[in-house]
Amino acid sequence: MKKAISWRELVSKTAEKQKKAGMAVDFKKVLDDAGKEWKVIKSGKHDEYMVAAAGTKKAASSSSEKKEKKTKSKKSLKNKKVKEAGAQCDDSILEKLCKSCKGKVQKIMSGGKQSGGHMAALSPSEYNKIEK
């Protein structure tokens, strides 16, 4: 019975044969030899091998895809922790402020849609008022 073999497997076996024969592995030579043998396999005249069915092996996901997934999960976990800590921090800070300062801070924090954070940019005059 003939064994099913893919192109990739055939190239690997051809390279192994060259290594075992004591030859230096030349990639062009490996591909040339494997190409000749592949033609015989595809025609069905090879004694040992037949063409493997397409899609028998799942392609391995690239390391960059794995890193991206890992990074995303770490970032989302970190963001969740920061949001939880931020809510607790905001409440504890507000409790320590006087009534007028607390009102100013709440006004600044609820100042509409923001980009790049939850604090509105302050003009120098507003900043000076808060410091006092």
Sine and cosine of phi, psi and omega as CSV:
sin_phi,cos_phi,sin_psi,cos_psi,sin_omega,cos_omega
0.00,0.00,0.67,-0.74,-0.02,-1.00
-0.99,0.15,0.56,-0.83,0.04,-1.00
-1.00,-0.03,0.62,-0.78,0.07,-1.00
-0.98,0.20,0.68,-0.73,-0.01,-1.00
-0.62,-0.79,0.62,-0.78,0.05,-1.00
-0.99,-0.11,0.21,-0.98,0.03,-1.00
-0.85,0.52,-0.70,0.71,-0.02,-1.00
-0.87,0.49,-0.70,0.72,0.02,-1.00
-0.91,0.42,-0.62,0.78,0.02,-1.00
-0.90,0.44,-0.67,0.74,0.03,-1.00
-0.89,0.46,-0.67,0.74,0.03,-1.00
-0.88,0.47,-0.70,0.71,0.00,-1.00
-0.91,0.42,-0.62,0.79,0.02,-1.00
-0.90,0.43,-0.66,0.75,0.03,-1.00
-0.90,0.43,-0.66,0.76,0.03,-1.00
-0.89,0.46,-0.66,0.75,0.03,-1.00
-0.87,0.50,-0.67,0.75,0.00,-1.00
-0.91,0.41,-0.64,0.77,0.03,-1.00
-0.89,0.45,-0.71,0.71,-0.03,-1.00
-0.90,0.43,-0.53,0.85,0.00,-1.00
-0.97,0.23,-0.08,1.00,0.02,-1.00
0.99,0.11,0.16,0.99,0.01,-1.00
-1.00,0.08,0.48,-0.88,0.14,-0.99
-0.94,0.33,0.70,-0.71,-0.05,-1.00
-0.98,0.20,0.93,-0.37,0.05,-1.00
-0.96,-0.28,0.88,-0.48,-0.11,-0.99
-0.86,0.51,-0.65,0.76,0.01,-1.00
-0.89,0.45,-0.66,0.75,0.00,-1.00
-0.91,0.41,-0.67,0.74,0.02,-1.00
-0.87,0.50,-0.74,0.67,-0.02,-1.00
-0.91,0.41,-0.61,0.79,0.01,-1.00
-0.90,0.43,-0.76,0.65,0.01,-1.00
-0.89,0.45,-0.69,0.72,0.00,-1.00
-0.90,0.43,-0.60,0.80,0.01,-1.00
-0.89,0.45,-0.67,0.74,0.03,-1.00
-0.90,0.43,-0.69,0.72,0.00,-1.00
-0.93,0.38,-0.58,0.82,-0.01,-1.00
-0.89,0.45,-0.61,0.79,0.02,-1.00
-0.88,0.47,-0.66,0.75,0.02,-1.00
-0.92,0.40,-0.67,0.75,0.00,-1.00
-0.89,0.45,-0.70,0.71,-0.01,-1.00
-0.90,0.43,-0.53,0.85,0.01,-1.00
-0.97,0.25,-0.24,0.97,0.03,-1.00
1.00,0.03,0.13,0.99,-0.07,-1.00
-0.99,-0.12,0.01,1.00,-0.02,-1.00
-0.97,0.24,0.65,-0.76,-0.06,-1.00
-0.95,0.30,-0.54,0.84,-0.19,-0.98
-0.97,-0.26,-0.56,0.83,-0.16,-0.99
-0.84,-0.55,0.41,-0.91,0.18,-0.98
-0.74,-0.67,0.31,-0.95,-0.04,-1.00
-0.93,0.36,0.76,-0.65,0.05,-1.00
-0.95,0.30,0.53,-0.85,0.04,-1.00
-0.90,0.44,0.62,-0.79,-0.01,-1.00
-0.91,0.41,0.61,-0.79,0.08,-1.00
0.98,0.22,0.37,0.93,0.01,-1.00
-0.97,0.23,-0.40,0.92,0.02,-1.00
-0.88,-0.47,0.65,-0.76,0.04,-1.00
-0.99,0.13,0.71,-0.71,0.03,-1.00
-0.93,0.37,0.69,-0.72,0.01,-1.00
-0.95,0.30,0.64,-0.77,0.03,-1.00
-0.95,0.30,0.58,-0.82,-0.06,-1.00
-0.94,0.34,0.38,-0.92,-0.02,-1.00
-0.91,0.42,-0.50,0.87,0.02,-1.00
-0.92,0.38,-0.57,0.82,0.06,-1.00
-0.91,0.41,-0.66,0.75,0.01,-1.00
-0.90,0.43,-0.68,0.74,0.00,-1.00
-0.90,0.44,-0.64,0.77,-0.02,-1.00
-0.89,0.45,-0.69,0.73,0.02,-1.00
-0.89,0.46,-0.69,0.72,-0.01,-1.00
-0.90,0.44,-0.68,0.73,0.00,-1.00
-0.89,0.45,-0.69,0.73,0.00,-1.00
-0.87,0.49,-0.70,0.72,-0.03,-1.00
-0.92,0.39,-0.61,0.79,0.04,-1.00
-0.91,0.41,-0.67,0.75,-0.01,-1.00
-0.90,0.43,-0.69,0.72,-0.03,-1.00
-0.91,0.41,-0.61,0.79,0.04,-1.00
-0.91,0.41,-0.68,0.74,0.00,-1.00
-0.90,0.43,-0.71,0.70,0.01,-1.00
-0.88,0.48,-0.62,0.79,0.01,-1.00
-0.90,0.44,-0.70,0.72,0.01,-1.00
-0.90,0.43,-0.66,0.75,0.00,-1.00
-0.90,0.43,-0.67,0.74,0.01,-1.00
-0.89,0.45,-0.69,0.73,0.01,-1.00
-0.90,0.44,-0.70,0.71,0.01,-1.00
-0.92,0.40,-0.60,0.80,0.01,-1.00
-0.89,0.45,-0.65,0.76,0.01,-1.00
-0.90,0.43,-0.68,0.74,0.03,-1.00
-0.92,0.39,-0.65,0.76,-0.03,-1.00
-0.91,0.41,-0.70,0.72,-0.01,-1.00
-0.85,0.52,-0.70,0.72,-0.02,-1.00
-0.90,0.43,-0.68,0.73,-0.04,-1.00
-0.94,0.34,-0.55,0.84,0.03,-1.00
-0.94,0.35,-0.69,0.73,-0.02,-1.00
-0.89,0.46,-0.57,0.82,0.00,-1.00
-0.90,0.44,-0.45,0.89,-0.07,-1.00
-1.00,0.05,-0.14,0.99,-0.05,-1.00
-1.00,-0.02,0.40,-0.92,0.11,-0.99
-0.96,0.29,0.17,-0.99,-0.11,-0.99
-0.87,0.49,-0.70,0.71,-0.04,-1.00
-0.94,0.35,-0.65,0.76,0.02,-1.00
-0.91,0.41,-0.64,0.77,0.01,-1.00
-0.86,0.50,-0.68,0.74,0.02,-1.00
-0.89,0.45,-0.67,0.74,0.01,-1.00
-0.90,0.44,-0.70,0.72,-0.01,-1.00
-0.90,0.43,-0.68,0.73,0.02,-1.00
-0.90,0.44,-0.61,0.79,0.02,-1.00
-0.90,0.44,-0.69,0.72,0.00,-1.00
-0.91,0.42,-0.67,0.74,-0.04,-1.00
-0.94,0.35,-0.46,0.89,-0.01,-1.00
-0.98,-0.20,0.43,0.90,-0.11,-0.99
-0.98,0.19,0.70,0.72,0.09,-1.00
0.99,0.11,-0.23,-0.97,-0.03,-1.00
-0.95,0.31,0.70,-0.71,-0.02,-1.00
-0.85,-0.53,0.43,-0.90,0.15,-0.99
-0.86,-0.50,0.74,-0.68,0.04,-1.00
0.99,0.10,0.33,0.94,0.06,-1.00
0.52,-0.86,-0.04,-1.00,-0.04,-1.00
-0.96,-0.28,0.03,1.00,0.00,-1.00
-0.96,-0.27,0.68,-0.73,0.05,-1.00
-0.98,0.19,0.49,-0.87,0.06,-1.00
-0.94,0.33,0.67,-0.74,-0.03,-1.00
-0.98,-0.21,0.62,-0.78,0.13,-0.99
-0.98,0.19,0.33,-0.94,0.00,-1.00
-0.84,0.55,-0.60,0.80,-0.01,-1.00
-0.93,0.37,-0.64,0.77,0.04,-1.00
-0.92,0.40,-0.64,0.77,0.00,-1.00
-0.89,0.46,-0.69,0.73,0.01,-1.00
-0.89,0.45,-0.59,0.81,0.01,-1.00
-0.92,0.40,-0.61,0.79,-0.05,-1.00
-0.95,0.31,-0.61,0.79,-0.02,-1.00
-0.89,0.46,-0.53,0.85,-0.09,-1.00
-0.96,0.27,0.00,0.00,0.00,0.00
